[in-house]
Amino acid sequence: MTQVKDGDTVKVNYTGKFKEGTVFDSSEGREPLEFQLGKGQLIPGFEKAVIGMKVGESTTVDIPSDQAYGPHREELTQQVPREQFPDDMEFQVGQRFQIGQEEEQPMIVEITDVSDSTVTLDGNHPLAGKDLVFNIELVEIM
């Protein structure tokens, strides 16, 4: 039976959890996730877990943060004076939006704190700094 190798396009069902068991994402109820290995489409630890699998096989893999979304970087968190935002803008903790940066790609940020004078923005991926657990089932090698 054929095993997955680097460069293959595959379909997988998956459930992603935090170490304590809370599910943060799953393909349950959706089409299987399709991706090509070696293209950097998914986190490195997920791709490594799929290499060598056979169709119908399932695995559970612990992925440390450095093989997932990396460490939480403090330099991506900043307090911005409220007057730098439009006057009619309403702020809610957890709200996400895109900001432009000079000579760089736009960045998605999340509001993590709001005070009378500042808004704290976090440009880290929401899963940065977290160790993850994935249940993966290989559905198809294409």
N, CA, C and O atoms as a GROMACS GRO file, in nm:
protein
  568
    1MET      N    1   0.084  -0.119   0.000
    1MET     CA    2   0.000   0.000   0.000
    1MET      C    3   0.088   0.125   0.000
    1MET      O    4   0.191   0.130   0.068
    2THR      N    5   0.048   0.223  -0.076
    2THR     CA    6   0.126   0.346  -0.093
    2THR      C    7   0.127   0.430   0.034
    2THR      O    8   0.025   0.444   0.103
    3GLN      N    9   0.244   0.484   0.063
    3GLN     CA   10   0.259   0.575   0.177
    3GLN      C   11   0.279   0.717   0.126
    3GLN      O   12   0.334   0.740   0.018
    4VAL      N   13   0.234   0.813   0.207
    4VAL     CA   14   0.249   0.954   0.172
    4VAL      C   15   0.397   0.992   0.174
    4VAL      O   16   0.471   0.954   0.265
    5LYS      N   17   0.437   1.068   0.072
    5LYS     CA   18   0.573   1.120   0.066
    5LYS      C   19   0.568   1.269   0.036
    5LYS      O   20   0.465   1.321  -0.008
    6ASP      N   21   0.679   1.337   0.058
    6ASP     CA   22   0.688   1.480   0.032
    6ASP      C   23   0.650   1.507  -0.114
    6ASP      O   24   0.696   1.436  -0.204
    7GLY      N   25   0.568   1.609  -0.137
    7GLY     CA   26   0.524   1.645  -0.272
    7GLY      C   27   0.387   1.590  -0.307
    7GLY      O   28   0.323   1.639  -0.400
    8ASP      N   29   0.340   1.488  -0.233
    8ASP     CA   30   0.207   1.431  -0.260
    8ASP      C   31   0.097   1.530  -0.223
    8ASP      O   32   0.113   1.610  -0.132
    9THR      N   33  -0.014   1.523  -0.295
    9THR     CA   34  -0.135   1.594  -0.257
    9THR      C   35  -0.225   1.493  -0.188
    9THR      O   36  -0.248   1.383  -0.239
   10VAL      N   37  -0.276   1.530  -0.071
   10VAL     CA   38  -0.355   1.437   0.010
   10VAL      C   39  -0.482   1.503   0.059
   10VAL      O   40  -0.498   1.625   0.054
   11LYS      N   41  -0.574   1.419   0.106
   11LYS     CA   42  -0.694   1.464   0.176
   11LYS      C   43  -0.694   1.398   0.313
   11LYS      O   44  -0.670   1.278   0.326
   12VAL      N   45  -0.721   1.478   0.416
   12VAL     CA   46  -0.725   1.427   0.552
   12VAL      C   47  -0.847   1.482   0.626
   12VAL      O   48  -0.895   1.592   0.599
   13ASN      N   49  -0.894   1.402   0.720
   13ASN     CA   50  -0.987   1.450   0.822
   13ASN      C   51  -0.902   1.476   0.945
   13ASN      O   52  -0.805   1.405   0.969
   14TYR      N   53  -0.939   1.577   1.022
   14TYR     CA   54  -0.857   1.611   1.139
   14TYR      C   55  -0.942   1.675   1.248
   14TYR      O   56  -1.049   1.729   1.222
   15THR      N   57  -0.890   1.666   1.369
   15THR     CA   58  -0.942   1.743   1.482
   15THR      C   59  -0.822   1.798   1.556
   15THR      O   60  -0.732   1.723   1.595
   16GLY      N   61  -0.820   1.930   1.575
   16GLY     CA   62  -0.712   1.996   1.648
   16GLY      C   63  -0.760   2.033   1.788
   16GLY      O   64  -0.868   2.089   1.805
   17LYS      N   65  -0.677   1.999   1.888
   17LYS     CA   66  -0.712   2.026   2.028
   17LYS      C   67  -0.594   2.092   2.100
   17LYS      O   68  -0.479   2.081   2.058
   18PHE      N   69  -0.627   2.160   2.209
   18PHE     CA   70  -0.523   2.205   2.300
   18PHE      C   71  -0.488   2.086   2.390
   18PHE      O   72  -0.563   1.988   2.395
   19LYS      N   73  -0.377   2.095   2.459
   19LYS     CA   74  -0.330   1.984   2.545
   19LYS      C   75  -0.436   1.938   2.645
   19LYS      O   76  -0.444   1.818   2.675
   20GLU      N   77  -0.517   2.031   2.697
   20GLU     CA   78  -0.617   1.992   2.798
   20GLU      C   79  -0.742   1.931   2.736
   20GLU      O   80  -0.831   1.887   2.808
   21GLY      N   81  -0.749   1.928   2.600
   21GLY     CA   82  -0.859   1.858   2.534
   21GLY      C   83  -0.962   1.944   2.463
   21GLY      O   84  -1.047   1.890   2.393
   22THR      N   85  -0.956   2.076   2.479
   22THR     CA   86  -1.052   2.163   2.412
   22THR      C   87  -1.025   2.164   2.262
   22THR      O   88  -0.912   2.189   2.219
   23VAL      N   89  -1.128   2.138   2.182
   23VAL     CA   90  -1.116   2.138   2.036
   23VAL      C   91  -1.117   2.282   1.985
   23VAL      O   92  -1.204   2.360   2.022
   24PHE      N   93  -1.019   2.317   1.900
   24PHE     CA   94  -1.015   2.451   1.841
   24PHE      C   95  -1.047   2.449   1.692
   24PHE      O   96  -1.079   2.554   1.635
   25ASP      N   97  -1.039   2.331   1.627
   25ASP     CA   98  -1.073   2.322   1.485
   25ASP      C   99  -1.093   2.176   1.449
   25ASP      O  100  -1.033   2.088   1.510
   26SER      N  101  -1.178   2.152   1.350
   26SER     CA  102  -1.204   2.016   1.305
   26SER      C  103  -1.262   2.018   1.164
   26SER      O  104  -1.330   2.113   1.125
   27SER      N  105  -1.234   1.913   1.089
   27SER     CA  106  -1.295   1.900   0.957
   27SER      C  107  -1.428   1.826   0.965
   27SER      O  108  -1.495   1.806   0.863
   28GLU      N  109  -1.468   1.785   1.085
   28GLU     CA  110  -1.593   1.712   1.102
   28GLU      C  111  -1.709   1.794   1.046
   28GLU      O  112  -1.722   1.912   1.076
   29GLY      N  113  -1.791   1.729   0.963
   29GLY     CA  114  -1.905   1.797   0.902
   29GLY      C  115  -1.870   1.878   0.778
   29GLY      O  116  -1.955   1.944   0.720
   30ARG      N  117  -1.742   1.872   0.739
   30ARG     CA  118  -1.696   1.942   0.619
   30ARG      C  119  -1.622   1.844   0.529
   30ARG      O  120  -1.599   1.729   0.566
   31GLU      N  121  -1.587   1.891   0.412
   31GLU     CA  122  -1.504   1.811   0.322
   31GLU      C  123  -1.367   1.792   0.387
   31GLU      O  124  -1.321   1.878   0.462
   32PRO      N  125  -1.300   1.680   0.358
   32PRO     CA  126  -1.164   1.662   0.409
   32PRO      C  127  -1.073   1.776   0.361
   32PRO      O  128  -1.097   1.836   0.256
   33LEU      N  129  -0.971   1.803   0.439
   33LEU     CA  130  -0.873   1.906   0.405
   33LEU      C  131  -0.780   1.851   0.298
   33LEU      O  132  -0.723   1.743   0.314
   34GLU      N  133  -0.764   1.925   0.188
   34GLU     CA  134  -0.675   1.886   0.079
   34GLU      C  135  -0.555   1.979   0.077
   34GLU      O  136  -0.571   2.101   0.083
   35PHE      N  137  -0.434   1.923   0.069
   35PHE     CA  138  -0.314   2.005   0.062
   35PHE      C  139  -0.200   1.924  -0.001
   35PHE      O  140  -0.205   1.801  -0.008
   36GLN      N  141  -0.099   1.997  -0.045
   36GLN     CA  142   0.021   1.934  -0.102
   36GLN      C  143   0.134   1.946  -0.002
   36GLN      O  144   0.166   2.056   0.044
   37LEU      N  145   0.194   1.834   0.032
   37LEU     CA  146   0.305   1.834   0.127
   37LEU      C  147   0.427   1.902   0.067
   37LEU      O  148   0.455   1.890  -0.053
   38GLY      N  149   0.499   1.975   0.152
   38GLY     CA  150   0.621   2.041   0.110
   38GLY      C  151   0.601   2.181   0.056
   38GLY      O  152   0.699   2.248   0.021
   39LYS      N  153   0.479   2.227   0.048
   39LYS     CA  154   0.450   2.361  -0.005
   39LYS      C  155   0.432   2.464   0.105
   39LYS      O  156   0.410   2.582   0.076
   40GLY      N  157   0.440   2.422   0.232
   40GLY     CA  158   0.425   2.515   0.343
   40GLY      C  159   0.282   2.563   0.362
   40GLY      O  160   0.260   2.669   0.420
   41GLN      N  161   0.185   2.486   0.314
   41GLN     CA  162   0.045   2.524   0.327
   41GLN      C  163  -0.007   2.504   0.469
   41GLN      O  164  -0.102   2.570   0.510
   42LEU      N  165   0.056   2.413   0.543
   42LEU     CA  166   0.014   2.383   0.680
   42LEU      C  167   0.134   2.394   0.774
   42LEU      O  168   0.248   2.407   0.730
   43ILE      N  169   0.106   2.390   0.903
   43ILE     CA  170   0.215   2.398   0.999
   43ILE      C  171   0.309   2.278   0.982
   43ILE      O  172   0.264   2.169   0.948
   44PRO      N  173   0.438   2.298   1.006
   44PRO     CA  174   0.536   2.191   0.983
   44PRO      C  175   0.507   2.060   1.057
   44PRO      O  176   0.523   1.953   0.999
   45GLY      N  177   0.465   2.068   1.182
   45GLY     CA  178   0.438   1.947   1.260
   45GLY      C  179   0.325   1.864   1.203
   45GLY      O  180   0.328   1.741   1.213
   46PHE      N  181   0.225   1.928   1.144
   46PHE     CA  182   0.113   1.857   1.083
   46PHE      C  183   0.162   1.784   0.958
   46PHE      O  184   0.132   1.666   0.940
   47GLU      N  185   0.237   1.854   0.873
   47GLU     CA  186   0.290   1.790   0.752
   47GLU      C  187   0.378   1.670   0.786
   47GLU      O  188   0.365   1.565   0.724
   48LYS      N  189   0.466   1.686   0.884
   48LYS     CA  190   0.555   1.576   0.923
   48LYS      C  191   0.475   1.454   0.970
   48LYS      O  192   0.515   1.340   0.946
   49ALA      N  193   0.364   1.479   1.038
   49ALA     CA  194   0.282   1.369   1.091
   49ALA      C  195   0.218   1.288   0.980
   49ALA      O  196   0.194   1.168   0.996
   50VAL      N  197   0.189   1.352   0.866
   50VAL     CA  198   0.121   1.285   0.755
   50VAL      C  199   0.218   1.201   0.672
   50VAL      O  200   0.179   1.100   0.614
   51ILE      N  201   0.345   1.243   0.666
   51ILE     CA  202   0.446   1.168   0.588
   51ILE      C  203   0.450   1.024   0.639
   51ILE      O  204   0.461   0.999   0.759
   52GLY      N  205   0.443   0.930   0.546
   52GLY     CA  206   0.451   0.788   0.579
   52GLY      C  207   0.318   0.722   0.609
   52GLY      O  208   0.311   0.600   0.623
   53MET      N  209   0.210   0.801   0.619
   53MET     CA  210   0.078   0.742   0.646
   53MET      C  211   0.025   0.670   0.522
   53MET      O  212   0.064   0.702   0.410
   54LYS      N  213  -0.065   0.575   0.543
   54LYS     CA  214  -0.134   0.503   0.436
   54LYS      C  215  -0.283   0.539   0.442
   54LYS      O  216  -0.334   0.573   0.549
   55VAL      N  217  -0.351   0.530   0.328
   55VAL     CA  218  -0.494   0.560   0.322
   55VAL      C  219  -0.569   0.475   0.424
   55VAL      O  220  -0.547   0.354   0.434
   56GLY      N  221  -0.657   0.539   0.500
   56GLY     CA  222  -0.735   0.472   0.603
   56GLY      C  223  -0.668   0.472   0.739
   56GLY      O  224  -0.732   0.440   0.840
   57GLU      N  225  -0.542   0.509   0.744
   57GLU     CA  226  -0.467   0.512   0.870
   57GLU      C  227  -0.499   0.639   0.947
   57GLU      O  228  -0.523   0.745   0.888
   58SER      N  229  -0.497   0.628   1.080
   58SER     CA  230  -0.517   0.744   1.167
   58SER      C  231  -0.401   0.754   1.264
   58SER      O  232  -0.336   0.654   1.297
   59THR      N  233  -0.375   0.876   1.308
   59THR     CA  234  -0.268   0.899   1.405
   59THR      C  235  -0.307   1.016   1.495
   59THR      O  236  -0.387   1.102   1.457
   60THR      N  237  -0.250   1.018   1.612
   60THR     CA  238  -0.262   1.132   1.702
   60THR      C  239  -0.121   1.183   1.726
   60THR      O  240  -0.032   1.106   1.761
   61VAL      N  241  -0.101   1.313   1.706
   61VAL     CA  242   0.032   1.370   1.716
   61VAL      C  243   0.031   1.495   1.804
   61VAL      O  244  -0.056   1.581   1.791
   62ASP      N  245   0.129   1.503   1.895
   62ASP     CA  246   0.151   1.622   1.975
   62ASP      C  247   0.245   1.712   1.897
   62ASP      O  248   0.353   1.669   1.855
   63ILE      N  249   0.205   1.837   1.876
   63ILE     CA  250   0.287   1.931   1.799
   63ILE      C  251   0.325   2.047   1.891
   63ILE      O  252   0.239   2.126   1.931
   64PRO      N  253   0.455   2.058   1.925
   64PRO     CA  254   0.497   2.170   2.009
   64PRO      C  255   0.484   2.302   1.932
   64PRO      O  256   0.484   2.302   1.809
   65SER      N  257   0.474   2.411   2.005
   65SER     CA  258   0.449   2.542   1.943
   65SER      C  259   0.553   2.577   1.836
   65SER      O  260   0.519   2.644   1.739
   66ASP      N  261   0.679   2.534   1.853
   66ASP     CA  262   0.780   2.569   1.754
   66ASP      C  263   0.761   2.495   1.621
   66ASP      O  264   0.820   2.532   1.520
   67GLN      N  265   0.677   2.389   1.620
   67GLN     CA  266   0.643   2.317   1.497
   67GLN      C  267   0.499   2.349   1.454
   67GLN      O  268   0.445   2.289   1.361
   68ALA      N  269   0.437   2.445   1.526
   68ALA     CA  270   0.300   2.486   1.495
   68ALA      C  271   0.303   2.631   1.449
   68ALA      O  272   0.346   2.660   1.338
   69TYR      N  273   0.258   2.722   1.533
   69TYR     CA  274   0.250   2.864   1.495
   69TYR      C  275   0.359   2.948   1.560
   69TYR      O  276   0.352   3.071   1.559
   70GLY      N  277   0.461   2.883   1.616
   70GLY     CA  278   0.574   2.953   1.674
   70GLY      C  279   0.544   3.010   1.811
   70GLY      O  280   0.433   2.997   1.862
   71PRO      N  281   0.644   3.073   1.871
   71PRO     CA  282   0.626   3.132   2.003
   71PRO      C  283   0.542   3.259   1.996
   71PRO      O  284   0.531   3.322   1.891
   72HIS      N  285   0.484   3.296   2.108
   72HIS     CA  286   0.414   3.424   2.118
   72HIS      C  287   0.523   3.531   2.128
   72HIS      O  288   0.604   3.528   2.220
   73ARG      N  289   0.523   3.625   2.033
   73ARG     CA  290   0.628   3.728   2.027
   73ARG      C  291   0.574   3.860   2.082
   73ARG      O  292   0.481   3.918   2.026
   74GLU      N  293   0.634   3.906   2.191
   74GLU     CA  294   0.591   4.030   2.256
   74GLU      C  295   0.602   4.150   2.164
   74GLU      O  296   0.523   4.244   2.175
   75GLU      N  297   0.700   4.149   2.072
   75GLU     CA  298   0.718   4.264   1.983
   75GLU      C  299   0.602   4.280   1.884
   75GLU      O  300   0.592   4.383   1.816
   76LEU      N  301   0.515   4.180   1.875
   76LEU     CA  302   0.397   4.191   1.788
   76LEU      C  303   0.275   4.243   1.863
   76LEU      O  304   0.165   4.250   1.807
   77THR      N  305   0.293   4.278   1.990
   77THR     CA  306   0.187   4.336   2.072
   77THR      C  307   0.223   4.480   2.101
   77THR      O  308   0.334   4.510   2.145
   78GLN      N  309   0.128   4.570   2.077
   78GLN     CA  310   0.157   4.711   2.104
   78GLN      C  311   0.032   4.787   2.147
   78GLN      O  312  -0.080   4.751   2.110
   79GLN      N  313   0.054   4.892   2.224
   79GLN     CA  314  -0.054   4.981   2.264
   79GLN      C  315  -0.055   5.099   2.168
   79GLN      O  316   0.048   5.162   2.142
   80VAL      N  317  -0.173   5.128   2.115
   80VAL     CA  318  -0.189   5.235   2.018
   80VAL      C  319  -0.285   5.339   2.077
   80VAL      O  320  -0.391   5.303   2.127
   81PRO      N  321  -0.248   5.468   2.071
   81PRO     CA  322  -0.340   5.572   2.122
   81PRO      C  323  -0.472   5.568   2.045
   81PRO      O  324  -0.474   5.554   1.923
   82ARG      N  325  -0.582   5.582   2.119
   82ARG     CA  326  -0.715   5.577   2.058
   82ARG      C  327  -0.734   5.681   1.949
   82ARG      O  328  -0.809   5.659   1.854
   83GLU      N  329  -0.667   5.795   1.962
   83GLU     CA  330  -0.686   5.901   1.863
   83GLU      C  331  -0.630   5.864   1.725
   83GLU      O  332  -0.653   5.936   1.627
   84GLN      N  333  -0.557   5.753   1.716
   84GLN     CA  334  -0.507   5.708   1.585
   84GLN      C  335  -0.612   5.628   1.507
   84GLN      O  336  -0.589   5.588   1.394
   85PHE      N  337  -0.726   5.606   1.570
   85PHE     CA  338  -0.836   5.533   1.506
   85PHE      C  339  -0.948   5.630   1.470
   85PHE      O  340  -0.956   5.739   1.528
   86PRO      N  341  -1.035   5.592   1.376
   86PRO     CA  342  -1.150   5.679   1.346
   86PRO      C  343  -1.235   5.704   1.471
   86PRO      O  344  -1.248   5.616   1.556
   87ASP      N  345  -1.290   5.824   1.482
   87ASP     CA  346  -1.368   5.863   1.600
   87ASP      C  347  -1.487   5.772   1.626
   87ASP      O  348  -1.523   5.747   1.741
   88ASP      N  349  -1.548   5.720   1.519
   88ASP     CA  350  -1.668   5.639   1.536
   88ASP      C  351  -1.640   5.489   1.552
   88ASP      O  352  -1.733   5.408   1.556
   89MET      N  353  -1.514   5.453   1.559
   89MET     CA  354  -1.480   5.310   1.570
   89MET      C  355  -1.512   5.258   1.710
   89MET      O  356  -1.477   5.320   1.811
   90GLU      N  357  -1.581   5.144   1.713
   90GLU     CA  358  -1.611   5.079   1.840
   90GLU      C  359  -1.512   4.965   1.860
   90GLU      O  360  -1.484   4.890   1.767
   91PHE      N  361  -1.461   4.953   1.980
   91PHE     CA  362  -1.359   4.853   2.010
   91PHE      C  363  -1.416   4.743   2.097
   91PHE      O  364  -1.485   4.770   2.196
   92GLN      N  365  -1.386   4.619   2.060
   92GLN     CA  366  -1.425   4.505   2.143
   92GLN      C  367  -1.306   4.411   2.154
   92GLN      O  368  -1.243   4.378   2.054
   93VAL      N  369  -1.277   4.367   2.275
   93VAL     CA  370  -1.171   4.268   2.295
   93VAL      C  371  -1.209   4.143   2.215
   93VAL      O  372  -1.322   4.096   2.222
   94GLY      N  373  -1.112   4.091   2.141
   94GLY     CA  374  -1.136   3.974   2.056
   94GLY      C  375  -1.163   4.010   1.911
   94GLY      O  376  -1.156   3.924   1.823
   95GLN      N  377  -1.194   4.137   1.886
   95GLN     CA  378  -1.219   4.182   1.749
   95GLN      C  379  -1.088   4.172   1.670
   95GLN      O  380  -0.982   4.207   1.720
   96ARG      N  381  -1.098   4.124   1.545
   96ARG     CA  382  -0.981   4.111   1.458
   96ARG      C  383  -1.003   4.196   1.334
   96ARG      O  384  -1.114   4.206   1.281
   97PHE      N  385  -0.895   4.258   1.287
   97PHE     CA  386  -0.900   4.334   1.163
   97PHE      C  387  -0.761   4.343   1.103
   97PHE      O  388  -0.661   4.309   1.167
   98GLN      N  389  -0.756   4.390   0.980
   98GLN     CA  390  -0.630   4.399   0.906
   98GLN      C  391  -0.578   4.541   0.911
   98GLN      O  392  -0.654   4.637   0.895
   99ILE      N  393  -0.446   4.554   0.932
   99ILE     CA  394  -0.383   4.685   0.926
   99ILE      C  395  -0.274   4.683   0.820
   99ILE      O  396  -0.213   4.579   0.795
  100GLY      N  397  -0.251   4.797   0.758
  100GLY     CA  398  -0.144   4.809   0.660
  100GLY      C  399  -0.014   4.844   0.730
  100GLY      O  400  -0.014   4.909   0.835
  101GLN      N  401   0.096   4.801   0.671
  101GLN     CA  402   0.227   4.834   0.725
  101GLN      C  403   0.312   4.887   0.610
  101GLN      O  404   0.300   4.841   0.497
  102GLU      N  405   0.397   4.983   0.639
  102GLU     CA  406   0.485   5.038   0.536
  102GLU      C  407   0.576   4.928   0.482
  102GLU      O  408   0.645   4.860   0.558
  103GLU      N  409   0.576   4.912   0.351
  103GLU     CA  410   0.666   4.820   0.280
  103GLU      C  411   0.654   4.674   0.324
  103GLU      O  412   0.745   4.596   0.296
  104GLU      N  413   0.548   4.636   0.391
  104GLU     CA  414   0.528   4.497   0.432
  104GLU      C  415   0.387   4.452   0.399
  104GLU      O  416   0.301   4.534   0.365
  105GLN      N  417   0.364   4.323   0.411
  105GLN     CA  418   0.231   4.267   0.390
  105GLN      C  419   0.137   4.319   0.499
  105GLN      O  420   0.181   4.344   0.611
  106PRO      N  421   0.008   4.335   0.467
  106PRO     CA  422  -0.088   4.372   0.572
  106PRO      C  423  -0.085   4.266   0.683
  106PRO      O  424  -0.052   4.150   0.658
  107MET      N  425  -0.120   4.306   0.803
  107MET     CA  426  -0.116   4.217   0.919
  107MET      C  427  -0.253   4.210   0.983
  107MET      O  428  -0.322   4.311   0.997
  108ILE      N  429  -0.292   4.089   1.023
  108ILE     CA  430  -0.415   4.070   1.099
  108ILE      C  431  -0.380   4.089   1.247
  108ILE      O  432  -0.287   4.026   1.298
  109VAL      N  433  -0.455   4.175   1.313
  109VAL     CA  434  -0.432   4.199   1.456
  109VAL      C  435  -0.562   4.174   1.534
  109VAL      O  436  -0.672   4.180   1.478
  110GLU      N  437  -0.546   4.146   1.661
  110GLU     CA  438  -0.661   4.126   1.750
  110GLU      C  439  -0.653   4.227   1.863
  110GLU      O  440  -0.546   4.251   1.919
  111ILE      N  441  -0.767   4.284   1.897
  111ILE     CA  442  -0.774   4.374   2.012
  111ILE      C  443  -0.774   4.288   2.138
  111ILE      O  444  -0.862   4.203   2.156
  112THR      N  445  -0.676   4.311   2.224
  112THR     CA  446  -0.666   4.232   2.347
  112THR      C  447  -0.698   4.313   2.472
  112THR      O  448  -0.721   4.257   2.579
  113ASP      N  449  -0.699   4.449   2.459
  113ASP     CA  450  -0.734   4.533   2.573
  113ASP      C  451  -0.773   4.671   2.522
  113ASP      O  452  -0.719   4.719   2.422
  114VAL      N  453  -0.866   4.734   2.592
  114VAL     CA  454  -0.912   4.869   2.556
  114VAL      C  455  -0.918   4.951   2.684
  114VAL      O  456  -0.976   4.909   2.783
  115SER      N  457  -0.856   5.070   2.680
  115SER     CA  458  -0.867   5.163   2.792
  115SER      C  459  -0.920   5.296   2.738
  115SER      O  460  -0.946   5.308   2.618
  116ASP      N  461  -0.934   5.393   2.825
  116ASP     CA  462  -0.982   5.524   2.780
  116ASP      C  463  -0.886   5.590   2.683
  116ASP      O  464  -0.927   5.670   2.599
  117SER      N  465  -0.755   5.556   2.693
  117SER     CA  466  -0.656   5.625   2.609
  117SER      C  467  -0.587   5.536   2.506
  117SER      O  468  -0.532   5.587   2.408
  118THR      N  469  -0.589   5.403   2.525
  118THR     CA  470  -0.516   5.316   2.432
  118THR      C  471  -0.597   5.193   2.393
  118THR      O  472  -0.693   5.154   2.460
  119VAL      N  473  -0.555   5.133   2.283
  119VAL     CA  474  -0.607   5.006   2.236
  119VAL      C  475  -0.486   4.914   2.220
  119VAL      O  476  -0.390   4.950   2.151
  120THR      N  477  -0.489   4.796   2.282
  120THR     CA  478  -0.378   4.703   2.269
  120THR      C  479  -0.407   4.606   2.155
  120THR      O  480  -0.510   4.539   2.154
  121LEU      N  481  -0.313   4.600   2.059
  121LEU     CA  482  -0.326   4.515   1.941
  121LEU      C  483  -0.221   4.404   1.948
  121LEU      O  484  -0.106   4.428   1.983
  122ASP      N  485  -0.263   4.283   1.912
  122ASP     CA  486  -0.173   4.168   1.912
  122ASP      C  487  -0.168   4.111   1.771
  122ASP      O  488  -0.271   4.066   1.719
  123GLY      N  489  -0.051   4.112   1.709
  123GLY     CA  490  -0.033   4.061   1.573
  123GLY      C  491   0.008   3.915   1.567
  123GLY      O  492   0.033   3.863   1.459
  124ASN      N  493   0.016   3.848   1.682
  124ASN     CA  494   0.048   3.706   1.683
  124ASN      C  495  -0.069   3.625   1.630
  124ASN      O  496  -0.184   3.666   1.642
  125HIS      N  497  -0.039   3.509   1.572
  125HIS     CA  498  -0.145   3.415   1.537
  125HIS      C  499  -0.214   3.375   1.666
  125HIS      O  500  -0.147   3.361   1.769
  126PRO      N  501  -0.346   3.356   1.666
  126PRO     CA  502  -0.416   3.319   1.790
  126PRO      C  503  -0.362   3.192   1.856
  126PRO      O  504  -0.380   3.174   1.977
  127LEU      N  505  -0.298   3.104   1.780
  127LEU     CA  506  -0.245   2.980   1.837
  127LEU      C  507  -0.094   2.986   1.865
  127LEU      O  508  -0.034   2.885   1.901
  128ALA      N  509  -0.034   3.103   1.848
  128ALA     CA  510   0.110   3.118   1.876
  128ALA      C  511   0.137   3.089   2.023
  128ALA      O  512   0.062   3.129   2.112
  129GLY      N  513   0.246   3.017   2.046
  129GLY     CA  514   0.286   2.984   2.183
  129GLY      C  515   0.214   2.866   2.243
  129GLY      O  516   0.236   2.832   2.359
  130LYS      N  517   0.128   2.802   2.166
  130LYS     CA  518   0.049   2.690   2.219
  130LYS      C  519   0.096   2.557   2.159
  130LYS      O  520   0.121   2.547   2.039
  131ASP      N  521   0.106   2.457   2.246
  131ASP     CA  522   0.131   2.320   2.201
  131ASP      C  523  -0.004   2.261   2.161
  131ASP      O  524  -0.103   2.280   2.231
  132LEU      N  525  -0.006   2.190   2.048
  132LEU     CA  526  -0.132   2.140   1.993
  132LEU      C  527  -0.131   1.989   1.980
  132LEU      O  528  -0.025   1.926   1.974
  133VAL      N  529  -0.251   1.931   1.975
  133VAL     CA  530  -0.268   1.787   1.953
  133VAL      C  531  -0.363   1.772   1.835
  133VAL      O  532  -0.471   1.832   1.832
  134PHE      N  533  -0.323   1.692   1.736
  134PHE     CA  534  -0.408   1.666   1.621
  134PHE      C  535  -0.437   1.518   1.606
  134PHE      O  536  -0.347   1.435   1.615
  135ASN      N  537  -0.564   1.486   1.585
  135ASN     CA  538  -0.605   1.353   1.540
  135ASN      C  539  -0.618   1.365   1.389
  135ASN      O  540  -0.693   1.450   1.340
  136ILE      N  541  -0.547   1.282   1.315
  136ILE     CA  542  -0.544   1.291   1.169
  136ILE      C  543  -0.579   1.155   1.109
  136ILE      O  544  -0.528   1.052   1.152
  137GLU      N  545  -0.668   1.156   1.010
  137GLU     CA  546  -0.702   1.036   0.934
  137GLU      C  547  -0.674   1.064   0.787
  137GLU      O  548  -0.728   1.160   0.731
  138LEU      N  549  -0.590   0.982   0.725
  138LEU     CA  550  -0.560   0.998   0.583
  138LEU      C  551  -0.673   0.938   0.501
  138LEU      O  552  -0.700   0.819   0.511
  139VAL      N  553  -0.738   1.021   0.420
  139VAL     CA  554  -0.854   0.978   0.340
  139VAL      C  555  -0.811   0.939   0.199
  139VAL      O  556  -0.861   0.841   0.144
  140GLU      N  557  -0.718   1.016   0.140
  140GLU     CA  558  -0.683   0.991   0.001
  140GLU      C  559  -0.544   1.047  -0.030
  140GLU      O  560  -0.507   1.154   0.019
  141ILE      N  561  -0.470   0.974  -0.113
  141ILE     CA  562  -0.348   1.025  -0.175
  141ILE      C  563  -0.384   1.047  -0.322
  141ILE      O  564  -0.428   0.954  -0.389
  142MET      N  565  -0.366   1.166  -0.371
  142MET     CA  566  -0.412   1.199  -0.505
  142MET      C  567  -0.299   1.192  -0.608
  142MET      O  568  -0.321   1.216  -0.726
   0.00000   0.00000   0.00000
